[in-house]
Amino acid sequence: MARKKVQGDTKLAASGRRSLHAEKTLSRVEASNGDEVKFVYCKVVLKIGYLDLPINKDVFHTVNVLSSKWKRQEELMYIILYDILFGQEALLAGDAEKFLLQKKDVLKAALAKLLVRKKVKHVSDLTTSYKISDLPKPRYACINTLKMDVESALLEFKKQYEVCQDAMVPGLLIFPPRADLHDHPLVKSGSVFLQGKASSMVAVALGPKPRWEVIDACAAPGNKTVHVAALMKGNGKIIACELNKERVQRLKDTVKLAGATNVKVKHEDFLNMSPEDPAYSKVQAILLDPSCSGSGTVVDRLDHLLPSYTADSDVNRLEKLAAFQKKALEHALSFPAVERIVYSTTFSSNLFYLLLLLMVLN
Ligand SMILES: C[S@@+](CC[C@H](N)C(=O)[O-])C[C@H]1O[C@@H](n2cnc3c(N)ncnc32)[C@H](O)[C@@H]1O
């Protein structure tokens, strides 16, 4: 069996801000390892740095250059604006980049005005002048299309909330920041799952076809498992693997509540699932959402305020997690029929990101 190797593009994962621009601009990356060319297409899907966002918003607000066409792609505009204002490399030119590049001088002038208005000299001072807590965060909920269609869910929610559909993730609804949906009947019945935008992109990025066999390698509590099941319209087969006994029960409960009958829950260490086992010979896709530091959500977690927190314990934990993630990714790559892997994790640099890599293998 040929062993697939991640080549070259792992640096995308680590290259921070530039890589975040890759979503719309990187279409094909080839990496050669002698006679093995395995990693042909890679896409970094999510990319909003919380700290840059308010600056970019203020700049756009000041210059008002976005036509309605570009407003519909606002997130992409923020990323390109980031590159124009703070990037160090030449931009790859698509239509969106060309459009904003024409406004480069106006945008830079707006940033200069913002510095004056905020009474700071440098952009780094500007960044710290924004408080994360000042950013209103919308609430998201993902419709379980195994139980309910999007229109019916919208009709129901609109009785109570101002709600709209997300432009990027089908079936994802956006609610106002303070909407509390935990006790909503549609949530209780498993027709809707409370899942943030980043998490909701994972199954969509995997893009499973209804007849596929899929492994969800680190599955509990199972929100992504049931999202994959819904995208497969309840057909095909999902093997949902979970190591932790208590969490296996949670996973089973989620699957049952969602009515996802094509999911087989396995209480096992993913690393012990043998790629040579005939039971997995037809597995075409793997969703890999391994335990991670959550550092990409550090602003919400506030771990550093815990009495047990020390910088050393954090480093130790990160090293262990990183070693596990590497093993798990290598293991996923060793399944013979796998064509697609989505690897999802959070990481932090001086900004905060969730990283989602889609690997299409041949
Ligand atoms: C980030 S959570 C997964 C979240 C899940 N994908 C979801 O969206 O609901 C990671 C899970 O992987 C499990 N896990 C950790 N190591 C594992 C291993 N070696 N094999 C299988 N599961 C593992 C953890 O117990 C945890 O439940």
PDBQT file of the ligand as one rigid body, heavy atoms in Angstrom, charges set to zero:
ROOT
HETATM    1  C1  LIG A 401     -12.276  18.402  19.384  1.00  0.00    +0.000 C 
HETATM    2  S1  LIG A 401     -13.135  17.048  20.022  1.00  0.00    +0.000 S 
HETATM    3  C2  LIG A 401     -14.134  16.574  18.655  1.00  0.00    +0.000 C 
HETATM    4  C3  LIG A 401     -15.367  17.418  18.455  1.00  0.00    +0.000 C 
HETATM    5  C4  LIG A 401     -16.319  16.804  17.472  1.00  0.00    +0.000 C 
HETATM    6  N1  LIG A 401     -15.687  16.626  16.192  1.00  0.00    +0.000 N 
HETATM    7  C5  LIG A 401     -17.580  17.641  17.290  1.00  0.00    +0.000 C 
HETATM    8  O1  LIG A 401     -17.621  18.473  16.392  1.00  0.00    +0.000 OA
HETATM    9  O2  LIG A 401     -18.542  17.433  18.053  1.00  0.00    +0.000 OA
HETATM   10  C6  LIG A 401     -11.920  15.809  20.018  1.00  0.00    +0.000 C 
HETATM   11  C7  LIG A 401     -12.411  14.461  20.488  1.00  0.00    +0.000 C 
HETATM   12  O3  LIG A 401     -11.416  13.500  20.158  1.00  0.00    +0.000 OA
HETATM   13  C8  LIG A 401     -11.378  12.521  21.167  1.00  0.00    +0.000 C 
HETATM   14  N2  LIG A 401     -10.081  11.821  21.028  1.00  0.00    +0.000 N 
HETATM   15  C9  LIG A 401      -8.884  12.199  21.521  1.00  0.00    +0.000 A 
HETATM   16  N3  LIG A 401      -7.942  11.297  21.187  1.00  0.00    +0.000 NA
HETATM   17  C10 LIG A 401      -8.560  10.358  20.440  1.00  0.00    +0.000 A 
HETATM   18  C11 LIG A 401      -8.118   9.159  19.804  1.00  0.00    +0.000 A 
HETATM   19  N4  LIG A 401      -6.831   8.773  19.876  1.00  0.00    +0.000 N 
HETATM   20  N5  LIG A 401      -9.007   8.420  19.129  1.00  0.00    +0.000 NA
HETATM   21  C12 LIG A 401     -10.312   8.800  19.077  1.00  0.00    +0.000 A 
HETATM   22  N6  LIG A 401     -10.790   9.919  19.674  1.00  0.00    +0.000 NA
HETATM   23  C13 LIG A 401      -9.932  10.675  20.347  1.00  0.00    +0.000 A 
HETATM   24  C14 LIG A 401     -11.544  13.330  22.430  1.00  0.00    +0.000 C 
HETATM   25  O4  LIG A 401     -11.970  12.506  23.508  1.00  0.00    +0.000 OA
HETATM   26  C15 LIG A 401     -12.606  14.346  21.986  1.00  0.00    +0.000 C 
HETATM   27  O5  LIG A 401     -13.894  13.853  22.274  1.00  0.00    +0.000 OA
ENDROOT
TORSDOF 0
